[in-house]
Amino acid sequence: MAICFINGNFNSASQCGIPVTDLVIQRGVGVFDSVRIYDGKAFALTAHMKRLEKSARLARIDVGDGAVIEKMTEVVREGAKRPDCPDGGNCIAKAYITGGDVVEHGQFPKPRHFVIFESGGNISTDDYKNGVALQPTDEGRPCPLTKSINYLVGLIQGSGRDDIYECLYCPDGKVTETLRSSFFICRDGKIITAPVGTVLEGVTRGIIIGLARENGFNVEERCPDVSELAKADEAFLTSSWREVLPVVRVGETAIGSGKPGPVAARLRQLFKANLDKWLDA
Ligand SMILES: *Cc1c(COP(=O)(O)O)cnc(C)c1O
């Protein structure tokens, strides 16, 4: 069962709420970050909480001197070790900063904060074995450097289809990222992924690029053309919860052989082998 830290206490998440006056409810103003917890240890906690602070600042939500970010970092550590942490401490911690009730000249001076610990999404071993399909869309994600709570434009893509894992944003014919993950293709011996700024600075993205380069892969940071999808040998996505997940189809376009490829498998193996380096003490 999900738990939540709000107003100084941990509680069952179903008992927690915020006022309907908060702009997160009325206008979708809010930012968050998701931290994967492995056996009670947070993954890349500092990087995630730095990004949370950056998201808040870009959204003009007041985080003062950053003390509140420190506090939330401690809350993630503490919650991860609690006996009532979901799934024996193998779950996801989501730290939220809302717009609060006040907007002043496009700034949000009185935010609310809370951290939810919940079970991760349904990620099946079949998805790693068979790969997943993405729904391409001409839409782009607004404010790409901000992890905003507003996923509406992306969520409604591929509406009603159970074969679609999530959407792939392709504004102006350029491939950027997916609903919740960074996206990569492999082509002509190179790994290609969109540069930070056109996409969110994915924590897993950064780690995977580092591991790939250390292990002799050539990584190019640019947005692939949509037309390159049909020519790719393989594709995959990365995120803290999904690690490295193969992508075998985008819309009607099969990627490579239509089966998961060796680069994604190798990178996931490298990620797992090095995981301890990014785990909290
Ligand atoms: C959360 C998210 C990611 C993944 O970020 P990680 O830091 O690797 O977990 C990538 N893209 C988008 C749009 C996201 O919301």
The ligand as an SDF file (V2000), in Angstrom:
LIG
                    3D

 15 15  0  0  0  0  0  0  0  0999 V2000
   11.1150   11.0070  -15.9280 C   0  0  0  0  0  0  0  0  0  0  0  0
   11.3750   11.1430  -17.3820 C   0  0  0  0  0  0  0  0  0  0  0  0
   12.5020   10.5650  -17.9960 C   0  0  0  0  0  0  0  0  0  0  0  0
   13.4250    9.6010  -17.3010 C   0  0  0  0  0  0  0  0  0  0  0  0
   14.2750   10.1730  -16.4070 O   0  0  0  0  0  0  0  0  0  0  0  0
   15.2450    9.3280  -15.4530 P   0  0  0  0  0  0  0  0  0  0  0  0
   15.9270   10.4030  -14.7410 O   0  0  0  0  0  0  0  0  0  0  0  0
   16.1520    8.5240  -16.2950 O   0  0  0  0  0  0  0  0  0  0  0  0
   14.3830    8.4710  -14.5780 O   0  0  0  0  0  0  0  0  0  0  0  0
   12.7410   10.8690  -19.3320 C   0  0  0  0  0  0  0  0  0  0  0  0
   11.9110   11.6420  -20.0480 N   0  0  0  0  0  0  0  0  0  0  0  0
   10.7750   12.1670  -19.5000 C   0  0  0  0  0  0  0  0  0  0  0  0
    9.8690   12.9890  -20.3470 C   0  0  0  0  0  0  0  0  0  0  0  0
   10.4730   11.9270  -18.1470 C   0  0  0  0  0  0  0  0  0  0  0  0
    9.3500   12.4410  -17.6180 O   0  0  0  0  0  0  0  0  0  0  0  0
  1  2  1  0
  2  3  1  0
  2 14  2  0
  3  4  1  0
  3 10  2  0
  4  5  1  0
  5  6  1  0
  6  7  2  0
  6  8  1  0
  6  9  1  0
 10 11  1  0
 11 12  2  0
 12 13  1  0
 12 14  1  0
 14 15  1  0
M  END
$$$$
